Amino acid sequence: MSTVPPPRAADSTGANPDLLSLLGRTPVVRVGTELPCAHPGFWAKLEYLSAGGMKARAAVSMLRGARRRGELRPGALVVESTSGTLGIGLAFAGQALGHPVRLVGDRELEPSMRQLLRAHGAELDLVEQPAAVGGWQAARLARLREILRGTPGAYWPDQYNNPDNPAGYASMAAELADQLDHVDILVCSVGTGGHSAGLIGPLRRRWPALTVIGVDSVGSTIFGQPARPRLMRGLGSSIRPRNVAHHAFDEVHWVGPAAAVDACRRLARGSFVSGGWSTGAVALVAAWAARVHPGTTVATIFPDGPHRYLGTVYDDAFCAAHGLAGARVPTHPVEILDPGIVEVGGWARCRTAARPPGVPGPSAREHAPACAAAPVPRVAGAPETSIPGSA
């Protein structure tokens, strides 16, 4: 007769380590929905079915790493800047490991996400204006530093530059290797750079010929484009995170909000599984990759589910107000040779993934010329409506 062991008692900090058993072990599903046209299908790993979502893996890894090094004392406050998704992961990690969490967001943060973060016990601090340089991310980081100066003992994980962020995705890489016999092409969204950097090394050791496609947002500066206001949250960046493994990508695609919305809604109607901006963007590119490389196995990660996007991606009034409803969605990306001299306005592709100037790192797989320092003069790709958002 089997018995269920009793839950462990919480320690003096209120930690609940049993929660960690809910982390990861997410399924993969075959997606064949037309996006926006027919394709042979690709595999998607459904990270929204893990407690805390995909970024809970990184959050737990960063807090555990800081505790091992003595940078985070038992019960100490954790403070981080977030557009939402990592905030949920940190709320989960804080409960599991016994740390209060204070999150710096901005006024563009969806009301549903604000409610969800607070419901999970996180304190929320919202900045009201974007910075002149660096947008909302820079404004959030400035406020975060104010909090740190006034809160002795508080710990900042710094998700953008913390190597424990990508290290947290080793478990995801191991799961994918167990779930799929072979992967030829891996499609990864890029924001902080954590999950792509954490997956590529282990999966290339398993499958040395693996091709990796990075998916960025129109208006993001990660791969050498100028930073512009962005509606999509969680995808792209107006700063240049050190966690991004530029050298490891074989090519990069930029996707705009209208194409991401179209893909999300097609997924919801045709596959039942869907998500938000990043999910729509990677699904679009994964379907394209499966179509133009027949006979290959394509895999991607759906970082979160649709629930936090009911007032944006899945809201007809929101989409109409931002020019996303009924927008023409291209069936293939526009090709550009150098992201430093061409500014993209819609779905676009560069067959190399050059590091922007000033970003250090290895270059073993990099063949593109360095991005030009001068402003980019022209726009490629089907332009999408310019919209204020989370730069």
KAVENKA-V766991 format. One line per field, one symbol per residue. ss: DSSP state (h for helix, s for strand, l for the rest). phi: phi as a letter, one per 30 degrees, with the letter a starting at -180 (. if undefined). psi: psi as a letter, one per 20 degrees, with the letter a starting at -180 (. if undefined). A space follows every 10 residues. Layout:
BEGIN
ss->???
phi->???
psi->???
END
This chain:
BEGIN
ss->llllllllll llllllhhhh hhlllllsss slllllllll lssssshhhl llllhhhhhh hhhhhhhhhl lllllllsss slllhhhhhh hhhhhhhlll ssssssllll hhhhhhhhhl llssssslll slllhhhhhh hhhhhhhhhh llllssllll llhhhhhllh hhhhhhhhhl llllsssssl lllhhhhhhh hhhhhhllll ssssssslll llllllllll llllllllll lllllhhhll ssssslhhhh hhhhhhhhhh llllllhhhh hhhhhhhhhh hhlllllsss ssllllhhhl lllllhhhhh hlllllllll lllsssllll llsslllsss llllllllll llllllllll llllllllss llllllllll l
phi->.cbddddddd dddidbdddd dddihddcbd cbddbdbdad jbcbccdddc eiiedddddd dddddddddi dbdeiddcbb cackddeddd edddddcibd bccccbddde eddedddddd jddcbcdcbd ddbjiddddd dddedddddc beidccdhed bcddddddcd ddeddddddb dabcbccbdb bdiddddddd edddddbede cccdcccejc cecjdddbeb ddciciaccc ddddcedccd abbcbcdddd dededddddc bidaaceddd dddedddddd ddbdicccbb ccdbcdddcd cbeccddddd dcicdiddcd cadddbcadd bbcdcaebbb dbbdddeicd ldbdccbddd ddddedcbcc jddcedbdac d
psi->pqqpqqqqqq ahijqmihhh iipblqrqqp pjqpnirqri qrpppniijq piagihgggg ggggghghij hoqpjqpppq pqjgghgggh gghgghilpq pppoariipq hhhgggghhj jqppopqipq qhpibhghgg hghghggghj npiqpohmhh joiifhhijh hgghgghhhp hqphppppqp eijghghhhg ghhhhgnhjp pppqorqpjq jgkjqqprpp hpqipaqjrn piipmgiiph rqqpqrhghg gggghggghh ihpabbghgg ghgghggggh gimqiropqr pohraihijh jehjoggghg hjkipjqppq iqqppqhoii ippqiaprpp irmqprqior rrkhjpiqqq qqhqqpirpq qoqrppqqbm .
END
